[in-house]
């Protein structure tokens, strides 16, 4: 009985689709779509699940590829396994092995350690060691010209990275001072006597408890911060003379 009902259903559906050529106006097409919409949706869903379920045994490739490069880009992503080094020929057979080269994420990772002495493109290595204040004092000069734009940029960067410890006026009274004691003031006679190169060197390499900000502040902005610090010191001088 159930088989007979199923056969009648498919027969009815076949007759409906065979009459597609007889549809002559828009109303007939709309009526046909409304009448057989369930069957069309059913077969579309069935087709979708049939395609999506055709996975391979590894579970990492779909059964149907439309655009291969969009499915799996040839570029190696960060922390992805590096196939160039993990495939090793052993006894004439291609076998997967561990990457013999050291990398940040361990063997087999694509995040390889750069060769010794290599530098990124368009990058100039910083020439002074962290303890070489004498070299920085003599060799580093602020090449930027004082301007309103440079002062404003320096103020913005100072308030982002420096004011949290040294305070917005440079008095060493930033928001973290209740938890971090003895933050130096930038207004002392000692600090005023430092050259621009020495301040730049501290921003770049750090000193004592202060970590370096080389990754956060680009070289041009470090000089602009120094301009703004000098402006704070001049304003402090004016206030002290009154």
C-alpha atoms as one frame of an Amber mdcrd trajectory, in Angstrom:
protein
   0.000   0.000   0.000   2.786   2.453   0.969   4.733   1.520  -2.145   1.669
   2.200  -4.286   1.213   5.647  -2.700   4.839   6.524  -3.334   4.584   5.429
  -6.948   1.447   7.554  -7.412   3.242  10.561  -5.884   6.237  10.327  -8.227
   3.946   9.682 -11.186   1.970  12.801 -10.357   5.177  14.794  -9.988   6.524
  13.523 -13.310   3.320  14.480 -15.123   3.520  17.948 -13.612   7.077  18.541
 -14.809   6.272  17.098 -18.236   3.706  19.873 -18.675   6.302  22.632 -18.353
   6.258  23.190 -22.098   2.506  23.916 -21.954   2.891  26.905 -19.607   2.074
  29.900 -21.755   1.540  32.812 -19.382   2.814  34.164 -16.097  -0.191  33.058
 -14.068   0.273  29.452 -15.179   3.951  29.573 -14.205   3.104  30.998 -10.784
   0.473  28.323 -10.216   2.902  25.593 -11.229   5.653  26.891  -8.906   3.219
  27.174  -6.010   1.848  23.687  -6.591   5.211  21.936  -6.854   7.327  24.200
  -4.607   7.488  21.574  -1.879   8.842  18.934  -4.239  11.436  21.319  -5.698
  12.601  22.343  -2.231  12.734  18.709  -1.135  14.975  17.669  -4.014  17.215
  20.722  -3.585  17.742  19.884   0.087  18.333  16.248  -0.813  20.925  17.284
  -3.397  22.645  19.620  -0.922  22.978  16.945   1.758  24.145  14.448  -0.816
  26.968  16.745  -1.889  27.905  18.015   1.558  28.022  14.529   3.051  30.412
  13.198   0.430  33.487  13.830   2.598  36.675  11.881   2.265  37.936   9.638
   5.051  40.351  12.250   6.447  37.519  14.693   6.954  39.486  17.680   5.664
  38.368  17.857   2.025  34.889  18.360   0.627  33.512  16.091  -2.026  32.857
  18.903  -4.504  35.283  21.707  -5.362  34.108  24.846  -7.132  37.197  27.088
  -6.935  40.227  25.235  -5.615  42.278  28.278  -4.610  39.402  29.664  -2.564
  38.878  26.306  -0.903  42.483  25.946   0.221  44.844  28.816  -0.526  48.354
  27.825  -1.670  49.813  30.370   0.774  51.003  28.860   4.054  49.173  30.357
   7.007  50.688  31.164  10.386  51.134  28.081  12.588  50.101  25.818   9.706
  52.089  22.682   8.984  54.809  23.312   6.423  54.522  20.577   3.783  57.702
  21.544   1.973  59.793  20.382   4.923  57.522  17.733   6.398  57.585  15.587
   3.262  60.788  13.584   3.256  61.955  10.950   0.806  62.956   7.804   2.666
  63.994   4.682   0.785  62.380   5.895  -2.423  59.020   6.426  -0.745  57.543
   9.815   0.060  56.855   9.875   3.794  55.756  12.611   6.134  58.356  13.533
   8.718  59.057  16.309  11.199  60.507  19.595  10.068  64.231  19.481  10.890
  64.469  23.285  11.043  63.873  25.081  14.319  60.797  27.291  14.427  58.942
  29.349  17.017  56.076  26.853  17.171  58.184  23.700  17.204  59.044  21.193
  14.513  56.748  20.996  11.529  55.492  24.583  11.833  55.537  27.153   9.058
  56.618  29.885  11.509  60.323  29.403  10.868  63.075  31.317  12.581  64.713
  33.809  10.170  68.339  33.058   9.247  70.912  34.680  11.467  71.695  38.223
  10.395  68.592  38.655   8.244  66.428  41.776   8.533  62.991  42.658   7.134
  62.773  44.695   3.952  62.900  48.475   4.379  64.060  48.003   7.960  67.148
  49.609   9.455  68.475  47.827  12.561  68.936  49.988  15.638  72.701  50.474
  15.935  73.041  50.968  19.709  73.019  48.356  22.450  70.673  49.046  25.397
  73.580  50.050  27.645  75.261  52.286  25.030  73.981  55.670  26.230  77.224
  57.384  25.225  76.811  56.270  21.612  73.164  57.329  21.537  74.060  60.721
  23.066  76.569  61.433  20.311  74.968  59.706  17.346  71.260  60.429  17.644
  69.903  63.844  16.657  66.330  64.942  16.184  66.031  65.591  12.439  62.410
  66.752  12.585  61.546  70.422  12.562  59.336  71.870  15.308  55.809  72.380
  13.979  52.277  72.421  15.283  51.586  69.131  13.541  54.605  67.458  15.132
  53.704  68.817  18.573  50.124  67.576  18.271  51.236  64.136  17.131  53.781
  63.995  19.942  51.128  64.998  22.464  48.794  62.261  21.267  51.469  59.569
  21.416  52.749  60.807  24.779  49.270  60.659  26.294  48.763  57.151  24.964
  52.077  55.555  25.996  53.867  57.840  28.464  51.277  59.651  30.576  50.099
  56.473  32.267  53.338  56.494  34.285  54.914  59.932  33.913  51.654  61.867
  34.142  49.998  64.205  31.668  52.259  67.067  32.740  55.404  64.944  33.111
  55.573  65.147  36.924  55.668  61.373  37.424  52.126  61.270  38.798  50.411
  59.041  36.243  47.440  56.783  37.021  49.668  53.797  37.850  51.759  55.592
  40.484  49.616  54.328  43.402  50.711  50.819  42.402  54.159  51.597  40.960
  56.241  53.776  43.252  59.085  56.151  42.385  58.146  56.901  38.787  60.663
  59.591  37.729  59.476  63.071  36.873  60.470  64.414  33.473  60.740  67.912
  34.955  63.830  67.359  37.119  67.139  69.064  36.404  68.658  65.691  35.540
  65.999  64.914  32.965  66.245  68.373  31.452  69.966  67.779  30.973  69.444
  64.658  28.913  69.909  65.015  25.183  67.191  64.138  22.704  69.269  61.145
  21.676  69.323  59.747  25.210  65.536  60.069  25.583  65.067  58.463  22.176
  67.370  55.634  23.263  65.322  54.984  26.405  62.080  54.893  24.419  63.686
  52.470  21.971  65.613  50.193  24.338  64.026  50.758  27.745  65.784  51.249
  31.053  65.281  49.755  34.496  61.603  49.015  35.056  60.604  50.793  31.875
  60.231  48.375  29.006  61.075  49.505  25.495  58.377  50.913  23.235  60.087
  50.112  19.938  57.173  47.927  18.842  54.490  50.413  19.864  55.955  53.749
  18.730  57.516  54.194  15.300  60.822  56.130  15.096  59.263  59.327  13.737
  56.738  59.429  16.584  59.496  58.947  19.179  61.109  62.208  18.037  57.720
  63.922  18.138  57.179  62.691  21.693  60.530  64.229  22.615  59.423  67.541
  21.127  56.321  67.404  23.274  58.351  66.561  26.401  60.538  69.618  25.725
  57.379  71.697  25.418  56.169  70.417  28.800  59.536  71.315  30.319  59.388
  74.846  28.886  55.887  75.334  30.261  57.068  74.114  33.647  59.894  76.662
  33.558  57.412  79.456  32.922  55.227  78.318  35.817  58.240  78.128  38.163
  59.382  81.665  37.319  56.040  83.209  38.142
